[in-house]
Each structure stands twice: as structure tokens, then as C-alpha cells.
Amino acid sequence: MKKNLKRMVIKKILLNLKNNMKSFIKKLLKEYIDRYESNIMSEYLDQKIIESTQEQEVVGALIKAKKTSRVLLLLRNDEKPKWALMSGTMEKGEDPLTTIKREISEELQVSDDVINNIEFKRIRTEYIKIPQKENNKGEIIPETTRIFHYYQAFVEDEFEPQIQNDPNKENIVYEWVSLEDVNKLQPIYPGLKAKIEAILKDKKVEQEPYQ
């Protein structure tokens, strides 16, 4: 009887120790994971702040068909969609021409033959100050400088972009339009027609206040 009681007591003590040890280990693991995730998130946010305050380089191209004299415009799939030129952000290690060719391939989903038949002519580079602003999530976006590289891009005839095949869905729809009809597309980025005329005439692109 005493032996059985003793065994029961020992068994209970061991079980309590085991449960306590489990709880202790779980607590340690949770503290470690929380600290690790906190550090990772902190590093991520720090990196995002660094990226957002660095100069951003954007390449834009006015794609114009020689046969029809019409230009290609895209309704951008942004928070507030607007009609705009073909454009994209430069990635690390790229030059402007490589960027715009990659963006055309990715967003318009056209063949290499189409891209190789585009005559690119670099017009100029503009430096635009982007003021500090608050996004729709209440986050403060620091002031930065955005560098715009502009290209004339001429093709013999209009081609058909396959924007529906773009996995990132960066554009909603495209349209080939005459210069006279540009402002009929709504909504458009402020000063888009003037920008198109300036690029065609190889003139300085006058920037509207950035929004």
C-alpha cells in the first residue's frame, strides 16, 4: 500500500514537472519568436524607409505608330486609375533603355519581335521633387527625388498589347489615340497632352505638380 502510494506521489510529481517544463519551454519559445519577428519587422521597416527616401528612377516612353500617327496610352490600374504613357521603375543594375524594354514586355505582353522593331530615342532626363505626403493607410511617405527618363518610341504600325496576360494586372485597358483625341480619354494625368507634344518635339517636359 505504502509502495503504491509512494509511486503515485512520484508519478504525480514527475507529471507536474513535465507540465511545468512544457509551459516553461513554450514561454521561452514564444519570447524568442516574438523578439525575432519584432527584429525582422523593424529591419524591414527601416529598409522601406531607406528605399522610400532614395532617388527613384522612372522611364517613360511615348509609343507612336508611324502609319496612323496615333499614340499608345494605358489606363493604369492604380488606386485612382488614370490614362498615362507606358512607364516603369528602374530596377537595380538597369539602364533606362533596358528598363523600358522590360516594362513593355511585362506589361504589354508582346513578343521580342515587336520590341525589337521599336525605334527608341532618348529625349531627356528630368529631376522632380516629390513632397512628403500621407498615403491612404495613414503612413507618411518622406520627400524624395524622382528621376524621369523620357523616350520617343516609334513603330511602323499599331500592335495589339495583350495586357490581360500580365500577371500583375498593371493596366486596365489600352487605346491607340490621335493627339487631338487625347483629352477625350478621362481621367488622364494632368498635362498629359502637353507632355506628349513636348516629347514629340524633343522639348523640355513641363511637369505638373506631382500628386
C-alpha positions as MATLAB code, in Angstrom:
seq = 'MKKNLKRMVIKKILLNLKNNMKSFIKKLLKEYIDRYESNIMSEYLDQKIIESTQEQEVVGALIKAKKTSRVLLLLRNDEKPKWALMSGTMEKGEDPLTTIKREISEELQVSDDVINNIEFKRIRTEYIKIPQKENNKGEIIPETTRIFHYYQAFVEDEFEPQIQNDPNKENIVYEWVSLEDVNKLQPIYPGLKAKIEAILKDKKVEQEPYQ';
ca = [
       0.000    0.000    0.000;
       2.766    2.392    1.005;
       4.746    1.462   -2.110;
       1.756    2.156   -4.361;
       1.142    5.481   -2.637;
       4.785    6.390   -2.995;
       4.701    5.518   -6.699;
       1.582    7.602   -7.192;
       3.168   10.582   -5.453;
       6.339   10.265   -7.527;
       4.320    9.878  -10.705;
       2.299   12.982   -9.868;
       5.441   14.982   -9.094;
       7.035   13.896  -12.373;
       3.866   14.752  -14.290;
       3.771   18.219  -12.718;
       7.439   18.725  -13.532;
       6.796   17.638  -17.105;
       3.851   20.021  -17.495;
       5.759   22.852  -15.886;
       8.718   22.174  -18.146;
       6.452   22.231  -21.215;
       4.958   25.541  -20.132;
       8.417   26.957  -19.460;
       9.753   25.859  -22.855;
       6.667   27.204  -24.631;
       7.109   30.535  -22.876;
      10.780   30.710  -23.845;
       9.988   29.830  -27.453;
       7.217   32.420  -27.634;
       9.513   35.134  -26.252;
      12.211   34.173  -28.733;
       9.819   34.121  -31.700;
       8.243   37.441  -30.699;
      11.680   39.033  -30.346;
      12.832   37.546  -33.664;
       9.721   38.696  -35.544;
       9.989   42.137  -33.973;
      13.598   42.458  -35.132;
      12.714   41.253  -38.621;
       9.825   43.708  -38.897;
      11.999   46.527  -37.590;
      14.685   45.758  -40.167;
      12.021   45.554  -42.892;
      10.529   48.918  -41.962;
      13.978   50.507  -41.715;
      14.777   49.205  -45.199;
      11.480   50.541  -46.545;
      12.240   53.973  -45.099;
      15.683   53.898  -46.715;
      14.179   52.838  -50.053;
      11.482   55.496  -49.924;
      13.966   58.306  -49.254;
      16.321   57.260  -52.031;
      16.069   58.707  -55.522;
      13.632   56.739  -57.644;
      14.222   56.475  -61.382;
      11.298   56.089  -63.758;
      11.401   55.553  -67.507;
       8.544   56.660  -69.755;
       8.044   56.067  -73.474;
       5.720   57.705  -75.946;
       4.892   54.857  -78.324;
       3.671   56.194  -81.669;
       2.652   54.309  -84.833;
       4.012   55.959  -87.994;
       1.226   54.719  -90.297;
      -1.647   56.074  -88.212;
       0.150   58.831  -86.240;
      -1.665   57.564  -83.156;
      -0.062   57.070  -79.741;
      -0.496   54.237  -77.258;
      -1.979   55.157  -73.887;
      -2.741   52.934  -70.920;
      -5.343   53.175  -68.186;
      -3.158   52.458  -65.171;
      -4.510   50.082  -62.542;
      -3.715   52.434  -59.655;
      -5.779   53.360  -56.612;
      -7.241   56.131  -58.793;
      -6.881   54.864  -62.394;
      -5.742   57.434  -64.951;
      -4.657   57.326  -68.588;
      -0.903   57.619  -68.975;
       2.134   56.793  -71.067;
       3.950   53.484  -70.939;
       6.310   53.724  -67.973;
       8.029   51.797  -65.214;
      10.547   51.981  -62.389;
      14.194   51.131  -62.969;
      15.498   48.087  -61.148;
      18.961   47.801  -59.656;
      21.640   47.421  -62.319;
      19.424   48.511  -65.211;
      19.921   51.371  -67.645;
      16.848   53.316  -68.846;
      16.559   51.559  -72.214;
      16.731   48.102  -70.611;
      14.025   49.183  -68.165;
      11.537   50.422  -70.747;
      12.013   47.335  -72.914;
      11.437   45.082  -69.901;
       8.357   47.051  -68.862;
       6.887   46.842  -72.366;
       7.483   43.096  -72.392;
       5.975   42.571  -68.924;
       3.017   44.949  -69.069;
       2.017   44.737  -72.721;
       2.896   41.047  -73.087;
       4.176   41.473  -76.653;
       6.806   39.430  -78.473;
      10.503   40.246  -78.732;
       9.942   40.916  -82.439;
       7.570   43.766  -81.606;
      10.011   45.264  -79.109;
      12.986   44.887  -81.456;
      11.086   46.811  -84.154;
      10.511   49.820  -81.905;
      12.838   52.756  -82.634;
      13.811   54.209  -79.264;
      15.227   57.701  -78.958;
      16.101   59.066  -75.544;
      14.842   62.633  -75.217;
      15.909   63.903  -71.837;
      16.053   63.357  -68.081;
      14.045   65.412  -65.593;
      14.516   65.669  -61.815;
      11.274   66.161  -59.879;
      10.948   66.767  -56.144;
       8.148   64.689  -54.641;
       6.895   66.390  -51.439;
       6.221   64.483  -48.256;
       2.689   63.113  -48.186;
       0.399   60.713  -46.359;
      -0.933   57.656  -48.179;
      -4.401   56.122  -47.809;
      -3.131   53.951  -44.938;
      -2.098   56.975  -42.903;
       1.609   56.283  -43.482;
       3.951   59.223  -44.028;
       5.893   58.987  -47.288;
       9.074   61.081  -46.933;
      10.078   63.680  -49.503;
      12.146   62.195  -52.299;
      13.502   62.964  -55.749;
      12.073   61.140  -58.739;
      14.154   60.996  -61.893;
      12.218   60.709  -65.157;
      13.869   59.421  -68.350;
      11.785   60.062  -71.476;
      11.914   58.194  -74.791;
      10.332   58.556  -78.198;
       9.353   55.060  -79.334;
       8.237   54.746  -82.958;
       6.745   51.668  -84.615;
       5.652   51.232  -88.240;
       2.115   50.156  -87.400;
      -0.093   49.690  -84.359;
       0.266   46.415  -82.492;
      -2.118   44.716  -80.094;
      -0.956   44.579  -76.460;
      -2.062   41.521  -74.514;
      -2.441   43.318  -71.189;
      -4.915   40.708  -69.961;
      -1.972   38.274  -69.762;
       0.046   40.499  -67.429;
       0.121   38.580  -64.088;
       0.468   41.870  -62.173;
      -2.513   43.491  -63.942;
      -0.787   46.877  -64.007;
      -3.100   48.243  -66.703;
      -6.851   48.006  -67.133;
      -7.150   48.769  -70.840;
      -5.152   50.325  -73.692;
      -6.065   52.685  -76.524;
      -4.368   53.968  -79.670;
      -5.451   57.615  -79.973;
      -4.705   60.631  -82.122;
      -3.108   63.611  -80.422;
      -6.338   65.567  -80.919;
      -8.334   62.937  -79.010;
      -6.006   62.535  -76.030;
      -8.047   64.787  -73.763;
     -11.215   62.836  -74.617;
      -9.877   59.990  -72.511;
     -10.839   60.546  -68.903;
      -9.491   60.640  -66.337;
      -5.960   61.424  -67.533;
      -2.824   62.524  -65.716;
      -2.623   66.338  -65.521;
      -0.793   67.820  -68.510;
      -0.596   64.520  -70.403;
      -1.294   66.065  -73.820;
       1.336   68.781  -73.269;
       3.790   66.133  -72.164;
       3.150   64.095  -75.324;
       3.636   67.187  -77.515;
       6.861   68.048  -75.712;
       8.267   64.547  -76.161;
       7.366   64.523  -79.870;
       9.024   67.914  -80.350;
      12.050   66.896  -78.264;
      11.396   69.751  -75.863;
      11.643   70.118  -72.106;
       8.764   68.306  -70.417;
       6.982   70.747  -68.143;
       5.838   68.836  -65.072;
       2.535   69.419  -63.356;
       2.632   69.447  -59.522;
       3.101   65.824  -58.504;
       0.044   64.175  -56.951;
];
